[in-house]
């Protein structure tokens, strides 16, 4: 320690002395330094009503001669953020030269003011410049929709979508995208991490493109915003059914200079999380990168009560489940933008994700006869352990060219993703004898060794051509190619303990599918009436093979047309109406098509149906948007969706080859149709400066007409789902977020299958993220055979900002405060009646620390600046 201090202290004082030398000692006086620095500029930033605008960005530029181009250019001298009362002040300024004060704030138009300390003829010089109150005008720039923006809000309402800003959602800090979705209006997240939008599963996009990543593979800290698009236009991919699109926009900072943040956190079980973001922009290059690490120590408990009518005699089965999953995943992303010219930008970005998880589950199963006084038939328990590893990587390239004519542009994108996974599971089932079940009479050992890989490649190009100031044409082409390989080998142990492969319980397959699309649309307006009419054409094909028996399957879907119509009418007093119609498609995946019966999990036997056809959804929606004084907004929508040939699960009767007994097999059918309709209301209120809240309520009815199929139709049920999110600004740089959600009794999601088992990838494919894993809580049910009971949950988080310019913050979050987010589901069929209940990670507490840093380079504030400057002024 003495050696360390004796070495460090002289070095510190040496550099400290250099830093404090008078600037004249080196003969180079940087701008803003020197003996003539006695100027002072100050003022106050207000809105048109005279109210202070806090946290506005104020920069002071000085006009200087560029030694390279010999032309005058603006160089950043100083910068700051306006105080809470709108005040700003720059001191120690040079008194010679010309200056520009530039002020900007979210939701307002940028304003500039020229100043100089040179006195007018006959006037005594003054080196204090009072700019008075500088008014910023509300930014009324209109694109295709009316956009309502608020400085302090986490939500922006458009008439055709909602944009949720993640940075202001402190409850999800340190979590995954699933934690983010819990606070996004219109979105409901169940205990398995399944996301629904208006009681149907939406299509997941990342940065405007479909993705194979699951929500629990994306860290919350990597997300910039979430866009909820309830009725997508012809520009978007028509696949994915009629629930709309959930677009996750990842962080990609283009601030000048360099900036970033470091974060670390821990939850109540000791699971760690951390990350680092960095962005740097110099001249024509903008670089961004991030890495996030999330550890998981999940706990789930549940019970299942089931009456089996297939057994003879009929039985009642009770299951008690305890699940523990531990592991971690790493998500890294990096990329750059290169401004080739003032009109051409090239972008390249890549990401890498890797995760490893070790699930552990113990199921205690009691079986009894339904007859009064009947004997207990048996006790057994099943212990399952395993290991899941997934690796994914992606690369995207983009080009954007701006034509000389304003608004005309051409873009080209290429996206590639590949992934691999391994999924190994080991099952030990003990059967007990006697009434008490204390003696083991037999043990069954089973293991499943699985692996898989997939890759996706997407090419897309879009073109926008303005015809005049009110009319523009849009067109685009898209091609998507996907390949998947999946291997699952099922083994059971013989009397000697050696594992024997069971061929008829093993599945190995591969498949390829391609989708080709083109679209065109026209957007225009007549006074306050606007319209956008589009048409999309798509065709697709797939080929698959069951490797075990060389059985091949293929299908080719002809060109289908998907029209979209958007009509809008602007009314007086900041009001707008919109009516929209779209048509979309949901194609069956290969996992749903293969006829192979998968017995790898005796509690969740599945079989595909090669006779499935795509389902088509027609959607009609009318929306009304009203903006009140003080940025208070109200958005309401009524909607109707009709789906034909709905792909849904149902239960069939079969024989289990392991036991020789009758078994229930989960398969898929095309139901005749389904329909849902309802009304959704979203409000954004700012009662006082220190409090804002957002509410969202969706009232809906959904039903399934199974037609002549073997399954039951789903009778329509009126249900409602609601969320409220409160944000409070407290003294001493504290802030608080309080959110709650409620789901009433509702039918199972149309086409969802009930959500019991994991995704196909969890059985060996390249999916299967932290929340994956098959079986264990009973069998998957048809959406037309049950309902979910009502539940609610409440979350809270507190944030404290500290250090200079609030560079550091600490967030303490507490989710599901009252342990009330319990999933209770009832289902029934001709073969059974079942009720189950589950609770996952209740009352989770998480602490997250964040530190922001950054420095602004003056030469980068204008994209057209060509010279380089070596003088900067530090700024947060």
PyMOL commands that set and color helices and strands:
alter all, ss='L'
color gray80, all
select helices_A, chain A and resi 2-19+23-26+170-172+177-181+215-217+220-222+503-505+590-593+629-631+753-755+760-763+783-785+804-806+858-860
alter helices_A, ss='H'
color red, helices_A
select strands_A, chain A and resi 37-47+57-65+72-81+87-94+98-104+111-116+128-136+155-157+162-165+187-189+195-197+203-206+209-210+223-229+245-250+257-267+272-282+285-308+315-339+344-369+376-402+409-433+439-466+472-493+499-501+507-526+529-546+551-571+575-586+597-598+606-607+615-627+633-644+647-655+662-670+673-688+691-705+714-730+734-743+746-747+786-788+791-802+808-815+822-828+832-840+844-855
alter strands_A, ss='S'
color yellow, strands_A
deselect
rebuild
show_as cartoon
